[in-house]
Amino acid sequence: MKSLIVYCSEYKSNTEKIARIFAEKTDCELINIRNVKDVSDINIENYNLIGFGSGVYRESISPKLVKLVDKLNLTGKNVFVFSTSGAGMKYYNNNLIKLLDKKAAIYRGSFACKGSFNAREFTDKKIFEFMGKLSEGHPNDRDLKKAEKFFATVLDSL
Ligand SMILES: Cc1cc2nc3c(=O)[nH]c(=O)nc-3n(C[C@H](O)[C@H](O)[C@H](O)COP(=O)(O)O)c2cc1C
């Protein structure tokens, strides 16, 4: 079975690390959204399972990824969602999950973990500085193991 992962990882390639873990486990193509000029660049007919991944930027996963998902015909496709963020919360995946549901895709689960960031680069709010400290070194080996486990459960659910 062939799978596809479309991801946005424009800050520190944290999300790309997770995408690569999934790709190592199956016959899986990785597409960095940076290289997508038009939705027609992606031929989803070839894939039975499609993962969408993104870093979280200002409380939201990449709007570019959301727009792209909205343009794809995902009816009856098995899909999953993953993100990395300073907070590492699955909550950030919810908007994309809702959209996938609206598009009649078959939702197979969601994964999130922390991704390191340097708060000083974009804010002087103390709360972000604290969050940045907690996110140091992530995704780490434990996160990668968890991602691997998550992916195994997605495959088992097919
Ligand atoms: C401009 C910017 C805004 C961010 N905003 C948030 C945020 O609102 N919440 C959060 O938990 N993390 C936030 N982060 C941290 C990123 O989500 C985290 O570093 C993530 O792993 C980046 O993924 P990437 O390296 O794949 O792009 C932000 C990072 C940047 C650069």
The ligand as a MOL file (V3000), in Angstrom:
LIG
                    3D

  0  0  0     0  0            999 V3000
M  V30 BEGIN CTAB
M  V30 COUNTS 31 33 0 0 0
M  V30 BEGIN ATOM
M  V30 1 C 6.3590 32.3830 14.1720 0
M  V30 2 C 6.1250 31.1980 15.0980 0
M  V30 3 C 4.9590 31.1290 15.8410 0
M  V30 4 C 4.7300 30.0630 16.7070 0
M  V30 5 N 3.5520 30.0140 17.3960 0
M  V30 6 C 3.3090 28.9570 18.2170 0
M  V30 7 C 2.0730 28.8650 18.9240 0
M  V30 8 O 1.1720 29.6920 18.7800 0
M  V30 9 N 1.8970 27.8150 19.7670 0
M  V30 10 C 2.8540 26.8550 19.9390 0
M  V30 11 O 2.6320 25.9340 20.7340 0
M  V30 12 N 4.0380 26.9130 19.2760 0
M  V30 13 C 4.2830 27.9240 18.4100 0
M  V30 14 N 5.4920 27.9920 17.7150 0
M  V30 15 C 6.4810 26.9040 17.8400 0
M  V30 16 C 6.3980 25.9530 16.6360 0
M  V30 17 O 5.1040 25.4270 16.5230 0
M  V30 18 C 7.3880 24.7900 16.7750 0
M  V30 19 O 8.7100 25.2750 16.7880 0
M  V30 20 C 7.2140 23.7750 15.6450 0
M  V30 21 O 7.9000 22.6000 15.9590 0
M  V30 22 C 7.7020 24.3310 14.3120 0
M  V30 23 O 7.6240 23.3330 13.3430 0
M  V30 24 P 8.6090 23.2700 12.0770 0
M  V30 25 O 10.0290 23.3180 12.5810 0
M  V30 26 O 8.2460 21.9820 11.4480 0
M  V30 27 O 8.2320 24.4450 11.2280 0
M  V30 28 C 5.7240 29.0560 16.8470 0
M  V30 29 C 6.9260 29.1440 16.1080 0
M  V30 30 C 7.1230 30.1980 15.2380 0
M  V30 31 C 8.4130 30.2590 14.4520 0
M  V30 END ATOM
M  V30 BEGIN BOND
M  V30 1 1 1 2
M  V30 2 1 2 3
M  V30 3 2 2 30
M  V30 4 2 3 4
M  V30 5 1 4 5
M  V30 6 1 4 28
M  V30 7 2 5 6
M  V30 8 1 6 7
M  V30 9 1 6 13
M  V30 10 2 7 8
M  V30 11 1 7 9
M  V30 12 1 9 10
M  V30 13 2 10 11
M  V30 14 1 10 12
M  V30 15 2 12 13
M  V30 16 1 13 14
M  V30 17 1 14 15
M  V30 18 1 14 28
M  V30 19 1 15 16
M  V30 20 1 16 17
M  V30 21 1 16 18
M  V30 22 1 18 19
M  V30 23 1 18 20
M  V30 24 1 20 21
M  V30 25 1 20 22
M  V30 26 1 22 23
M  V30 27 1 23 24
M  V30 28 2 24 25
M  V30 29 1 24 26
M  V30 30 1 24 27
M  V30 31 2 28 29
M  V30 32 1 29 30
M  V30 33 1 30 31
M  V30 END BOND
M  V30 END CTAB
M  END
